[in-house]
Amino acid sequence: MLGTVLLVILILLLIGAVPAWPYSASWGYGPSGLLGVVVVILLILLLMGRI
């Protein structure tokens, strides 16, 4: 159950990190960098068996 919720949140973050909208064009690498940190944390938790 928790894995499904995390997967949905991760997909929403991926969609939100795409700089396709005019207001997000000046954000730079911020959203994708933050998303990368979240993915690394989730992978570490997955490999440790916490998820």
Secondary structure, 3 states (H helix, E strand, C coil): CHHHHHHHHHHHHHHHHCCCCHHHCCCCCHHHHHHHHHHHHHHHHHHHCCC
